[in-house]
Amino acid sequence: MQILVTGSAGFIGYHLSRTLLEKGIQVYGIDSLNDYYDVNLKLARLKECGIEAKEYGQEYCSTSYITYRFQQMDLCDKNALVQLFADNHFDCVINLAAQAGVRYSLTNPEAYIESNIVGFLNTLEQCRHQNCHRLIYASSSSVYGNTQEVPFKEATPVDHPVSLYAATKKSNELMAYTYSWLYKIQTVGLRFFTVYGPWGRPDMAPILFANAISEDRPIKVFNNGNLSRDFTYIDDIIDGIVNIIFHPDSTREDTPGVPAVVYNIGHGSPVSLMDFISLLEQNLGKEAIKEFTGMQPGDVYQTWADTSKLAADFGYTPSTSLAEGIKKFTDWFKHYKQ
């Protein structure tokens, strides 16, 4: 089996690639290595997998895993993507490449259309034309917007996004369904809920707050702390994805006869922002300087995943408590900052 992982130098992409490689799976990773956040972190993740990428479009073989190849590539580079699919036969594509971040979408909307819409279309087109019949892709809990009914269920209408990022993720689900209907590509959309852990994104609260606390800088506490998130540890996310990869016949069809499905993948237990900050403080041994402020445009008040659908099909059972996960995260953070 050969798997294409897009966004393989990203947070989830790195962890997934490494887990698959440890199982001896052939992995081809691509990533644009853009500068949305510190490129050095992305390069460090690649280095952990034996890759030292230096030039765009050059293929690199891992010095740590004989089954790993990597190429810096942008999904919007249609010609490069066409050539990649022509040169390789992929049994499955895991699309984790995207322009992430709700707040960044307020000031850089074009980046989201290019990466999340055009790039995703290019990926779908290559799956179609190169006979790759399975695509697993990242959606997001942000599609639920400010839905009041909790926990969030996949059947809940998600027609009122509160950020362009969320709108592009909903668009991905519609595009994937269309390609499943027209071309019988099995598409699996995963609505990720607040993923955290070692090697995480520096624009997300865990690293943002940990950096500020360790450097005695204030942290912005939006909506005066009256927010809750369904924090999900990275290992639980990866276990869920791997189970989906290796058990294609367990994947249901949301509409009979159309091989498309969307799953929530989260912890299923929301935690208040203030409790999250308290755990960070305990594990870092320092109290945060808190700057309470109003609600951030495009943000949501709560997230809470109903994961019963994923549990029924794949036995998904997240097992990492927030206390355990934060300890693992801060242990890594302290080492990485040295």
TABELHU-V37956 format. One record per pair of residues at least 4 apart in sequence whose ideal C-beta (glycine too) atoms are under 8 Angstrom apart, sorted by sequence separation. I is the first residue (numbers start at 1). GAP is how many residues later the second one is. If there is no record, write none. Layout:
i={I | I}
gap={GAP | GAP}
This chain:
i={9 | 10 | 11 | 12 | 13 | 14 | 15 | 16 | 17 | 18 | 19 | 21 | 35 | 37 | 38 | 39 | 40 | 41 | 42 | 43 | 44 | 45 | 47 | 54 | 62 | 64 | 73 | 77 | 78 | 79 | 80 | 81 | 82 | 83 | 84 | 100 | 101 | 102 | 104 | 105 | 108 | 109 | 110 | 111 | 112 | 113 | 114 | 115 | 116 | 117 | 118 | 119 | 120 | 121 | 122 | 123 | 124 | 125 | 126 | 139 | 149 | 152 | 162 | 163 | 164 | 165 | 166 | 167 | 168 | 169 | 170 | 171 | 172 | 173 | 174 | 175 | 176 | 177 | 178 | 179 | 180 | 196 | 200 | 203 | 204 | 205 | 206 | 207 | 208 | 209 | 210 | 211 | 213 | 221 | 223 | 232 | 233 | 234 | 235 | 236 | 237 | 238 | 239 | 240 | 241 | 242 | 243 | 244 | 247 | 253 | 254 | 271 | 272 | 273 | 274 | 275 | 276 | 277 | 278 | 279 | 280 | 281 | 295 | 307 | 308 | 309 | 310 | 311 | 320 | 321 | 322 | 323 | 324 | 325 | 326 | 327 | 328 | 329 | 330 | 331 | 332 | 333 | 334 | 7 | 8 | 9 | 20 | 34 | 46 | 47 | 53 | 61 | 62 | 85 | 99 | 112 | 113 | 114 | 127 | 147 | 161 | 180 | 195 | 202 | 203 | 212 | 222 | 232 | 253 | 255 | 271 | 281 | 311 | 320 | 7 | 8 | 21 | 33 | 46 | 62 | 74 | 75 | 99 | 105 | 126 | 127 | 161 | 179 | 180 | 200 | 201 | 202 | 211 | 212 | 213 | 244 | 253 | 254 | 281 | 295 | 310 | 311 | 6 | 20 | 46 | 53 | 61 | 62 | 73 | 104 | 105 | 149 | 180 | 200 | 212 | 244 | 253 | 254 | 281 | 5 | 8 | 52 | 61 | 62 | 73 | 127 | 144 | 179 | 196 | 251 | 253 | 254 | 280 | 320 | 8 | 33 | 43 | 51 | 60 | 99 | 147 | 161 | 196 | 202 | 252 | 307 | 17 | 33 | 43 | 59 | 60 | 177 | 196 | 209 | 251 | 5 | 31 | 51 | 59 | 60 | 73 | 124 | 141 | 147 | 159 | 176 | 208 | 277 | 307 | 5 | 17 | 50 | 51 | 59 | 99 | 123 | 144 | 158 | 49 | 50 | 58 | 71 | 99 | 145 | 176 | 277 | 50 | 57 | 58 | 123 | 144 | 146 | 5 | 31 | 49 | 50 | 57 | 99 | 143 | 145 | 13 | 49 | 56 | 57 | 99 | 145 | 146 | 173 | 3 | 51 | 53 | 55 | 56 | 98 | 99 | 120 | 145 | 172 | 13 | 50 | 53 | 97 | 98 | 143 | 8 | 49 | 51 | 53 | 142 | 244 | 9 | 29 | 33 | 142 | 8 | 10 | 49 | 98 | 142 | 145 | 3 | 5 | 8 | 9 | 29 | 75 | 97 | 98 | 2 | 3 | 5 | 6 | 7 | 8 | 57 | 142 | 143 | 1 | 2 | 3 | 4 | 5 | 6 | 7 | 9 | 46 | 142 | 241 | 1 | 2 | 3 | 4 | 5 | 6 | 95 | 140 | 240 | 2 | 4 | 140 | 143 | 142 | 143 | 21 | 95 | 237 | 140 | 18 | 93 | 139 | 143 | 14 | 18 | 138 | 139 | 236 | 10 | 14 | 17 | 270 | 9 | 139 | 232 | 270 | 9 | 11 | 14 | 93 | 139 | 200 | 232 | 233 | 270 | 10 | 14 | 137 | 194 | 196 | 199 | 232 | 269 | 9 | 193 | 194 | 196 | 197 | 198 | 230 | 231 | 268 | 9 | 154 | 193 | 194 | 195 | 196 | 197 | 230 | 266 | 268 | 8 | 27 | 76 | 193 | 194 | 195 | 196 | 197 | 230 | 266 | 267 | 268 | 29 | 31 | 33 | 76 | 93 | 137 | 193 | 195 | 230 | 266 | 268 | 27 | 29 | 30 | 32 | 34 | 75 | 90 | 92 | 95 | 98 | 102 | 192 | 230 | 231 | 265 | 267 | 21 | 26 | 27 | 28 | 29 | 30 | 31 | 32 | 81 | 85 | 89 | 91 | 93 | 95 | 96 | 135 | 229 | 230 | 264 | 266 | 25 | 27 | 28 | 29 | 30 | 31 | 32 | 76 | 81 | 84 | 90 | 92 | 93 | 94 | 95 | 96 | 195 | 228 | 229 | 264 | 265 | 24 | 28 | 30 | 32 | 75 | 76 | 89 | 91 | 92 | 93 | 94 | 95 | 228 | 264 | 279 | 283 | 21 | 75 | 78 | 82 | 85 | 86 | 92 | 135 | 228 | 229 | 263 | 279 | 283 | 30 | 74 | 75 | 81 | 85 | 192 | 227 | 228 | 231 | 264 | 265 | 21 | 76 | 227 | 263 | 264 | 276 | 280 | 283 | 284 | 21 | 75 | 85 | 144 | 225 | 226 | 229 | 263 | 275 | 279 | 283 | 75 | 143 | 225 | 116 | 225 | 135 | 137 | 139 | 141 | 190 | 263 | 268 | 276 | 280 | 284 | 17 | 117 | 124 | 128 | 133 | 134 | 135 | 136 | 137 | 138 | 139 | 140 | 141 | 190 | 222 | 265 | 267 | 271 | 112 | 116 | 120 | 124 | 127 | 133 | 134 | 135 | 136 | 137 | 138 | 139 | 140 | 141 | 221 | 225 | 266 | 112 | 116 | 132 | 133 | 135 | 137 | 139 | 141 | 221 | 267 | 30 | 117 | 121 | 134 | 136 | 138 | 190 | 109 | 113 | 116 | 117 | 120 | 124 | 128 | 267 | 28 | 112 | 116 | 188 | 221 | 106 | 128 | 252 | 105 | 106 | 117 | 127 | 219 | 105 | 28 | 105 | 9 | 102 | 104 | 124 | 252 | 8 | 28 | 186 | 251 | 36 | 102 | 188 | 250 | 36 | 101 | 102 | 250 | 32 | 36 | 100 | 186 | 225 | 31 | 99 | 30 | 213 | 225 | 247 | 36 | 205 | 209 | 213 | 224 | 6 | 99 | 219 | 221 | 224 | 98 | 210 | 214 | 216 | 218 | 219 | 221 | 224 | 240 | 244 | 98 | 189 | 191 | 193 | 205 | 209 | 213 | 218 | 219 | 220 | 221 | 222 | 223 | 243 | 187 | 188 | 189 | 190 | 191 | 193 | 194 | 214 | 217 | 218 | 219 | 221 | 222 | 223 | 227 | 243 | 186 | 187 | 188 | 189 | 190 | 191 | 192 | 193 | 213 | 216 | 218 | 220 | 222 | 223 | 228 | 229 | 230 | 232 | 243 | 185 | 186 | 187 | 188 | 189 | 191 | 192 | 193 | 206 | 210 | 213 | 222 | 227 | 228 | 229 | 230 | 240 | 36 | 184 | 188 | 190 | 191 | 213 | 226 | 227 | 228 | 230 | 212 | 213 | 223 | 228 | 240 | 177 | 181 | 212 | 222 | 239 | 16 | 177 | 180 | 223 | 240 | 180 | 181 | 209 | 4 | 16 | 180 | 13 | 177 | 236 | 13 | 32 | 177 | 236 | 4 | 12 | 13 | 176 | 236 | 233 | 235 | 2 | 4 | 10 | 232 | 2 | 3 | 6 | 10 | 233 | 2 | 3 | 4 | 6 | 7 | 8 | 2 | 3 | 4 | 5 | 6 | 7 | 141 | 173 | 233 | 1 | 3 | 4 | 6 | 7 | 10 | 1 | 3 | 5 | 6 | 7 | 231 | 233 | 233 | 231 | 233 | 104 | 154 | 100 | 101 | 100 | 136 | 136 | 154 | 136 | 154 | 194 | 154 | 193 | 153 | 152 | 193 | 134 | 191 | 6 | 151 | 210 | 150 | 206 | 210 | 139 | 141 | 206 | 210 | 214 | 141 | 12 | 207 | 206 | 4 | 197 | 196 | 200 | 198 | 7 | 197 | 198 | 197 | 165 | 196 | 199 | 164 | 198 | 163 | 197 | 198 | 162 | 163 | 162 | 162 | 198 | 94 | 48 | 94 | 152 | 150 | 152 | 154 | 92 | 151 | 152 | 153 | 45 | 146 | 150 | 151 | 152 | 145 | 146 | 151 | 154 | 144 | 153 | 41 | 142 | 144 | 41 | 141 | 37 | 38 | 141 | 37 | 37 | 36 | 12 | 15 | 12 | 11 | 15 | 14 | 11 | 11 | 11 | 10 | 106 | 106 | 103 | 105 | 103 | 102 | 103 | 102 | 15 | 19 | 23 | 15 | 12 | 15 | 16 | 20 | 11 | 15 | 19 | 12 | 16 | 20 | 12 | 16 | 12 | 3}
gap={4 | 4 | 4 | 4 | 4 | 4 | 4 | 4 | 4 | 4 | 4 | 4 | 4 | 4 | 4 | 4 | 4 | 4 | 4 | 4 | 4 | 4 | 4 | 4 | 4 | 4 | 4 | 4 | 4 | 4 | 4 | 4 | 4 | 4 | 4 | 4 | 4 | 4 | 4 | 4 | 4 | 4 | 4 | 4 | 4 | 4 | 4 | 4 | 4 | 4 | 4 | 4 | 4 | 4 | 4 | 4 | 4 | 4 | 4 | 4 | 4 | 4 | 4 | 4 | 4 | 4 | 4 | 4 | 4 | 4 | 4 | 4 | 4 | 4 | 4 | 4 | 4 | 4 | 4 | 4 | 4 | 4 | 4 | 4 | 4 | 4 | 4 | 4 | 4 | 4 | 4 | 4 | 4 | 4 | 4 | 4 | 4 | 4 | 4 | 4 | 4 | 4 | 4 | 4 | 4 | 4 | 4 | 4 | 4 | 4 | 4 | 4 | 4 | 4 | 4 | 4 | 4 | 4 | 4 | 4 | 4 | 4 | 4 | 4 | 4 | 4 | 4 | 4 | 4 | 4 | 4 | 4 | 4 | 4 | 4 | 4 | 4 | 4 | 4 | 4 | 4 | 4 | 4 | 5 | 5 | 5 | 5 | 5 | 5 | 5 | 5 | 5 | 5 | 5 | 5 | 5 | 5 | 5 | 5 | 5 | 5 | 5 | 5 | 5 | 5 | 5 | 5 | 5 | 5 | 5 | 5 | 5 | 5 | 5 | 6 | 6 | 6 | 6 | 6 | 6 | 6 | 6 | 6 | 6 | 6 | 6 | 6 | 6 | 6 | 6 | 6 | 6 | 6 | 6 | 6 | 6 | 6 | 6 | 6 | 6 | 6 | 6 | 7 | 7 | 7 | 7 | 7 | 7 | 7 | 7 | 7 | 7 | 7 | 7 | 7 | 7 | 7 | 7 | 7 | 8 | 8 | 8 | 8 | 8 | 8 | 8 | 8 | 8 | 8 | 8 | 8 | 8 | 8 | 8 | 9 | 9 | 9 | 9 | 9 | 9 | 9 | 9 | 9 | 9 | 9 | 9 | 10 | 10 | 10 | 10 | 10 | 10 | 10 | 10 | 10 | 11 | 11 | 11 | 11 | 11 | 11 | 11 | 11 | 11 | 11 | 11 | 11 | 11 | 11 | 12 | 12 | 12 | 12 | 12 | 12 | 12 | 12 | 12 | 13 | 13 | 13 | 13 | 13 | 13 | 13 | 13 | 14 | 14 | 14 | 14 | 14 | 14 | 15 | 15 | 15 | 15 | 15 | 15 | 15 | 15 | 16 | 16 | 16 | 16 | 16 | 16 | 16 | 16 | 17 | 17 | 17 | 17 | 17 | 17 | 17 | 17 | 17 | 17 | 18 | 18 | 18 | 18 | 18 | 18 | 19 | 19 | 19 | 19 | 19 | 19 | 20 | 20 | 20 | 20 | 21 | 21 | 21 | 21 | 21 | 21 | 22 | 22 | 22 | 22 | 22 | 22 | 22 | 22 | 23 | 23 | 23 | 23 | 23 | 23 | 23 | 23 | 23 | 24 | 24 | 24 | 24 | 24 | 24 | 24 | 24 | 24 | 24 | 24 | 25 | 25 | 25 | 25 | 25 | 25 | 25 | 25 | 25 | 26 | 26 | 26 | 26 | 27 | 27 | 28 | 28 | 28 | 29 | 30 | 30 | 30 | 30 | 31 | 31 | 31 | 31 | 31 | 32 | 32 | 32 | 32 | 33 | 33 | 33 | 33 | 34 | 34 | 34 | 34 | 34 | 34 | 34 | 34 | 34 | 35 | 35 | 35 | 35 | 35 | 35 | 35 | 35 | 36 | 36 | 36 | 36 | 36 | 36 | 36 | 36 | 36 | 37 | 37 | 37 | 37 | 37 | 37 | 37 | 37 | 37 | 37 | 38 | 38 | 38 | 38 | 38 | 38 | 38 | 38 | 38 | 38 | 38 | 38 | 39 | 39 | 39 | 39 | 39 | 39 | 39 | 39 | 39 | 39 | 39 | 40 | 40 | 40 | 40 | 40 | 40 | 40 | 40 | 40 | 40 | 40 | 40 | 40 | 40 | 40 | 40 | 41 | 41 | 41 | 41 | 41 | 41 | 41 | 41 | 41 | 41 | 41 | 41 | 41 | 41 | 41 | 41 | 41 | 41 | 41 | 41 | 42 | 42 | 42 | 42 | 42 | 42 | 42 | 42 | 42 | 42 | 42 | 42 | 42 | 42 | 42 | 42 | 42 | 42 | 42 | 42 | 42 | 43 | 43 | 43 | 43 | 43 | 43 | 43 | 43 | 43 | 43 | 43 | 43 | 43 | 43 | 43 | 43 | 44 | 44 | 44 | 44 | 44 | 44 | 44 | 44 | 44 | 44 | 44 | 44 | 44 | 45 | 45 | 45 | 45 | 45 | 45 | 45 | 45 | 45 | 45 | 45 | 46 | 46 | 46 | 46 | 46 | 46 | 46 | 46 | 46 | 47 | 47 | 47 | 47 | 47 | 47 | 47 | 47 | 47 | 47 | 47 | 48 | 48 | 48 | 49 | 49 | 50 | 50 | 50 | 50 | 50 | 50 | 50 | 50 | 50 | 50 | 51 | 51 | 51 | 51 | 51 | 51 | 51 | 51 | 51 | 51 | 51 | 51 | 51 | 51 | 51 | 51 | 51 | 51 | 52 | 52 | 52 | 52 | 52 | 52 | 52 | 52 | 52 | 52 | 52 | 52 | 52 | 52 | 52 | 52 | 52 | 53 | 53 | 53 | 53 | 53 | 53 | 53 | 53 | 53 | 53 | 54 | 54 | 54 | 54 | 54 | 54 | 54 | 55 | 55 | 55 | 55 | 55 | 55 | 55 | 55 | 56 | 56 | 56 | 56 | 56 | 57 | 57 | 57 | 58 | 58 | 58 | 58 | 58 | 59 | 60 | 60 | 61 | 61 | 61 | 61 | 61 | 62 | 62 | 62 | 62 | 63 | 63 | 63 | 63 | 64 | 64 | 64 | 64 | 65 | 65 | 65 | 65 | 65 | 66 | 66 | 67 | 67 | 67 | 67 | 68 | 68 | 68 | 68 | 68 | 69 | 69 | 69 | 69 | 69 | 70 | 70 | 70 | 70 | 70 | 70 | 70 | 70 | 70 | 70 | 71 | 71 | 71 | 71 | 71 | 71 | 71 | 71 | 71 | 71 | 71 | 71 | 71 | 71 | 72 | 72 | 72 | 72 | 72 | 72 | 72 | 72 | 72 | 72 | 72 | 72 | 72 | 72 | 72 | 72 | 73 | 73 | 73 | 73 | 73 | 73 | 73 | 73 | 73 | 73 | 73 | 73 | 73 | 73 | 73 | 73 | 73 | 73 | 73 | 74 | 74 | 74 | 74 | 74 | 74 | 74 | 74 | 74 | 74 | 74 | 74 | 74 | 74 | 74 | 74 | 74 | 75 | 75 | 75 | 75 | 75 | 75 | 75 | 75 | 75 | 75 | 76 | 76 | 76 | 76 | 76 | 77 | 77 | 77 | 77 | 77 | 78 | 78 | 78 | 78 | 78 | 79 | 79 | 79 | 80 | 80 | 80 | 81 | 81 | 82 | 83 | 83 | 83 | 83 | 84 | 84 | 84 | 84 | 84 | 85 | 85 | 86 | 86 | 86 | 86 | 87 | 87 | 87 | 87 | 87 | 88 | 88 | 88 | 88 | 88 | 88 | 89 | 89 | 89 | 89 | 89 | 89 | 89 | 89 | 89 | 90 | 90 | 90 | 90 | 90 | 90 | 91 | 91 | 91 | 91 | 91 | 91 | 91 | 92 | 94 | 95 | 99 | 100 | 101 | 102 | 103 | 105 | 108 | 108 | 109 | 109 | 109 | 110 | 110 | 111 | 112 | 112 | 114 | 114 | 117 | 117 | 119 | 120 | 120 | 120 | 123 | 123 | 123 | 123 | 123 | 125 | 126 | 126 | 127 | 128 | 128 | 129 | 129 | 130 | 131 | 131 | 131 | 132 | 133 | 133 | 133 | 134 | 134 | 135 | 135 | 135 | 136 | 136 | 137 | 138 | 138 | 147 | 151 | 151 | 151 | 152 | 152 | 152 | 153 | 153 | 153 | 153 | 154 | 154 | 154 | 154 | 154 | 155 | 155 | 155 | 155 | 156 | 156 | 158 | 158 | 159 | 161 | 162 | 164 | 164 | 164 | 165 | 166 | 167 | 180 | 182 | 183 | 184 | 184 | 185 | 188 | 189 | 190 | 191 | 191 | 192 | 193 | 193 | 195 | 196 | 196 | 197 | 219 | 219 | 219 | 220 | 222 | 222 | 222 | 222 | 223 | 223 | 223 | 225 | 225 | 225 | 226 | 226 | 229 | 242}
